Amino acid sequence: MAPIKFGVGQSVLRKEDDALIRGKGRYTDDHAPQTLHALMLRSPHAHATFMLDATRARALPGVAAILTAEDVKDLGGLPCLFNLEDTPFTGPDYPILAAREVRHVGDAVAFVVAETIDQARDALEAIEVEWTALPSVNGLVNAVKKDAPQVWDKHAGNVLFDVPLGDKKAVDAVFAKAKIVAEVKIVNPRVIINYMETRAAICEYDARRDHMTLTIGSQGSHRLRDILCENVLKISKDKMRVICPDVGGGFGTRLFPYREYALVAVAAKRLGKTVKWAADRADHFVGDAQGRDNVTHARMALSEDGKFLAMDVDLMADMGAYLSTFGPYIPHGGAGMLPGLYDIQAFHCRVRTVFTHSVPVDAYRGAGRPEAAYVVERLVDACARKVGMTPDAIRRKNFIPPKAMPYKTATGKIYDSGDFAAHMKRAMEVGNWKEFPKRAKAAKKLGLIRGIGLGTYVEVCGTMGDETANVALGADGDITILIGTQSTGQGHHTAYAQIVAEQFGVAPERVHIVQGDTDKVATGLGTGGSASIPTGGVSVQRATRKLGVALKELAADVLETSVADLEIDDGVIRIAGTDRSISFADLAGKADPSKLNASETFSSADGTFPNGTHSVEVEIDPATGKIQIVNYVIVDDFGVTLNPLLLAGQVHGGTMQGIGQALMEQAVYDPKDGQLVTGTFMDYALPRAADGASISFETHNIPCTTNPLGVKGAGEAGAIGSCPAVVNAIIEGLHREYGIGHIDMPATPERVWMAIREHDRLHRL
C-alpha cells in the first residue's frame, strides 16, 4: 500500500513551489544572456496600405538585421488547424510579416535585430513607413452591416462561414406551437488574456548541424515544433529542438505558434548568432490572441409549467483580422455545449464567424464552453422570470436526471455521469438561500440592494488526443517521468508524483518530471482543454503499473521467490510478511537498464464532462453602481479529486478570471479608427483580491465512467460557472428592485448606475 500522505486524494504541497518562491525559477527571458535582441515593428493603423524603407535603420550602430515581408516571402503563413467537414472553408493567408497591407493595430511589418535592446529600439524608430489609412470595421454588429468595410475581399460581408447546428425544422415546429417563449440578447465581450509572464523566444543556430534550438514559454513543445517546421519554415522536424522552461501562465493562448517564433529562427540562421525576442506588455496587448467576443440571440420555447421544449440560438463570433490556429473552432465547438445540463430535445444554432479589423481571437480558458454556459444560464433565468418560477425550481425541473445517464444531447455529446440537482442543492444550502430574504431586507435598510444567483455548467474536456508517458527507474532509486504535457503553473510535477506514489509509495521528492523538450520527450500534445490529468494522468498510472510488474519480475529472480509473493512500498520490493527485500536502487544496479522503464499511451476520444454549481450573492450600491461580492459558493463534480489543494487553486484562479470578465474586463476598440483603447493596464482592468470573495468550495464527485482514473478535468471549470452566476445575481437584485431584466458584461459601476438612472427616468415620464 502506498503511504496515504503521498497518494491520490491527498493534499500534497506543490513540490515545484520551493524553487519558484526562492527566485530560482528559469523562464525563457532568463536564458541566453549573450544574445542579439529583437523587436517587432507593428502597425499603428487598423487598416492601411504602406511602403517601408529600412535603409537608414539598417545602417545604425549595432543593427544586425531588419527582416521585412520580402525577406520571409518563402515562409508559409501561420496555419488554421480547424475546418468544417460538411462545408469546408478557405481562410485568408496569415503572413509572418505583412506585405503592403495591414489589417489590425499591432499587425507585424518588420523585425529588428540588434546587439542591444536600446539599439533595436533606435532602429525601430528609424524605419521609414509611409502609411495610407483605409476604412476599417470593428465590432461584430458593425462588421455584418450592409456596406461595412471589408476585411478580406474573398469573404463577402466579412463572414467566414455561416452554418447550422442541430435540427432547425424541428425547432421551428416547436416554436410555432409554443405558448411561452423567453429570449436573451447578450454580448460576451472581448477580453485580453494577461498571464504573468509575457511571451518570449530564443533561437540558437548550430551551423555545423544546420540545427536550431528554440527556447520558448508555451503550453507544449511538440505541437509548436511541428507547426513551425512543417507549415512555416518548411524544414524537417529533426532540424529543430524546442525547449519549454518554466512558464508563467498560459490559459490556452500560449498553445499555438506566433510570428515571432519563426522570425527568431530565421534571424538566428541568417546571422549565425543567438537571437532573443521578449514581449513587453504593450506588445502583448496587440500581438497575442484575444478571447471570447460573441454576440448571441437565444430563445427557449416552454410549456406553461416551465418545461423546456426547444432552444434556438443565433451566435456570431469575432475572428479578428486573421484566423488564429484554433480560432474558428472555438464558437463552433462551444455551440455543441449550449444545451448545458438540461433535457432539451429540440435544438438549433446558427453559427457565424466574422472578420473585423482587430487582433485575432482564439482559445481562452474554457475555449467556447464559458461562452455557451453564459448563454444558456442567462436564458434559463429569463425563462424562470417569464413563467414565475424560482431559478432553482426551473433548473430542477429541466435537469437531465441521473437515471438518464448516459445521456446523448441534441448536439451529440454523451454525458456519462452526474447528479446536477444534488450539487445545486448543496450549493444553495452552503449559500444559505433560505435566509436570503432577511439579508436583502437588512441591506435595503442601509440603502443597498442584495442579489443572489446561480450558474450551473457542464463542459467537455480531455479530448486532445493520444498522450504517452514513460516512467523509468534511475540508478539512485528515484523515478523519472517523461511526458509531453506542459505545466504552466498547474502543478503537474506534484500531481504526477502522487500517481506514482499510489503505486510505489515513494515520496514526491523522489519523482522527477521531464517535460517541454522535444529531444528528451518523444511525443506530446501539450496542455489544453483540461486534458493533462484525464489523459496524461492515465498514461502515467498505466506506465507506472507496467513498470511495477517488470520490477517485481526482476526482484523475484534476485530474491528467489515468485512474483505473487512480492509487494512494493516506499521504494522497496519485499517478500510480503518477511524482512527480505531489495531497494529500488539496489535492483537498478543489478538489472539491465533497458528493463527499467515502461511506456503507455492513453486517449479519451469521448472526453469527460465535469459539471457543477456556482452560487453568488452580491451587494449593489445604487448611488454609485458599485458591486461587491459578499458570498461565493462552488460545488463541483470532478469525478475524482487527485489533490484537493491543487484542485482548489485551479478553481479559485478560474473563478477570479470569470469574476474579472463579469465585472470589469473588456477590450475596447475605437469604432472610428480601430485603435485599441484599452491597450495598457491604465485602461484595461484586471481583478484584484478585493474584487473577489472568500470562496467556499467543495466537491460532489461522481466518478467518470469513461476515464480509468474516474477524473473529469478541472482546469477550466472556475471560468465557466462564474460569469453566469455573477451576472444572474446582479440581475436578480436589479429586477427585484427596479424591474431591470438585462445587463451585459462587464457589469461595471457605470453600467449598473446608468441602468438604474434609466429606470428612474422612464418611471418619471
Secondary structure as GFF3:
##gff-version 3
##sequence-region A 1 765
A	DSSP	alpha_helix	17	21	.	.	.	ID=ss1
A	DSSP	three_ten_helix	28	30	.	.	.	ID=ss2
A	DSSP	beta_strand	36	42	.	.	.	ID=ss3
A	DSSP	beta_strand	48	53	.	.	.	ID=ss4
A	DSSP	alpha_helix	55	58	.	.	.	ID=ss5
A	DSSP	beta_strand	63	67	.	.	.	ID=ss6
A	DSSP	three_ten_helix	69	72	.	.	.	ID=ss7
A	DSSP	beta_strand	101	102	.	.	.	ID=ss8
A	DSSP	beta_strand	108	114	.	.	.	ID=ss9
A	DSSP	alpha_helix	117	126	.	.	.	ID=ss10
A	DSSP	beta_strand	128	133	.	.	.	ID=ss11
A	DSSP	alpha_helix	140	143	.	.	.	ID=ss12
A	DSSP	three_ten_helix	156	158	.	.	.	ID=ss13
A	DSSP	beta_strand	159	166	.	.	.	ID=ss14
A	DSSP	alpha_helix	168	177	.	.	.	ID=ss15
A	DSSP	beta_strand	180	191	.	.	.	ID=ss16
A	DSSP	beta_strand	200	206	.	.	.	ID=ss17
A	DSSP	beta_strand	211	216	.	.	.	ID=ss18
A	DSSP	alpha_helix	221	227	.	.	.	ID=ss19
A	DSSP	pi_helix	228	233	.	.	.	ID=ss20
A	DSSP	three_ten_helix	237	239	.	.	.	ID=ss21
A	DSSP	beta_strand	240	243	.	.	.	ID=ss22
A	DSSP	alpha_helix	259	271	.	.	.	ID=ss23
A	DSSP	beta_strand	275	278	.	.	.	ID=ss24
A	DSSP	alpha_helix	281	287	.	.	.	ID=ss25
A	DSSP	beta_strand	291	302	.	.	.	ID=ss26
A	DSSP	beta_strand	308	320	.	.	.	ID=ss27
A	DSSP	alpha_helix	329	335	.	.	.	ID=ss28
A	DSSP	beta_strand	346	355	.	.	.	ID=ss29
A	DSSP	alpha_helix	369	387	.	.	.	ID=ss30
A	DSSP	alpha_helix	391	398	.	.	.	ID=ss31
A	DSSP	three_ten_helix	402	404	.	.	.	ID=ss32
A	DSSP	beta_strand	407	408	.	.	.	ID=ss33
A	DSSP	beta_strand	414	415	.	.	.	ID=ss34
A	DSSP	alpha_helix	420	430	.	.	.	ID=ss35
A	DSSP	three_ten_helix	433	435	.	.	.	ID=ss36
A	DSSP	alpha_helix	436	445	.	.	.	ID=ss37
A	DSSP	beta_strand	449	458	.	.	.	ID=ss38
A	DSSP	beta_strand	467	473	.	.	.	ID=ss39
A	DSSP	beta_strand	479	483	.	.	.	ID=ss40
A	DSSP	alpha_helix	492	504	.	.	.	ID=ss41
A	DSSP	three_ten_helix	508	510	.	.	.	ID=ss42
A	DSSP	beta_strand	511	514	.	.	.	ID=ss43
A	DSSP	pi_helix	532	537	.	.	.	ID=ss44
A	DSSP	alpha_helix	538	559	.	.	.	ID=ss45
A	DSSP	three_ten_helix	563	565	.	.	.	ID=ss46
A	DSSP	beta_strand	566	569	.	.	.	ID=ss47
A	DSSP	beta_strand	572	575	.	.	.	ID=ss48
A	DSSP	beta_strand	581	583	.	.	.	ID=ss49
A	DSSP	alpha_helix	584	590	.	.	.	ID=ss50
A	DSSP	three_ten_helix	593	595	.	.	.	ID=ss51
A	DSSP	beta_strand	597	602	.	.	.	ID=ss52
A	DSSP	beta_strand	611	620	.	.	.	ID=ss53
A	DSSP	beta_strand	627	637	.	.	.	ID=ss54
A	DSSP	alpha_helix	644	663	.	.	.	ID=ss55
A	DSSP	three_ten_helix	689	691	.	.	.	ID=ss56
A	DSSP	beta_strand	695	699	.	.	.	ID=ss57
A	DSSP	alpha_helix	717	738	.	.	.	ID=ss58
A	DSSP	alpha_helix	749	764	.	.	.	ID=ss59
###
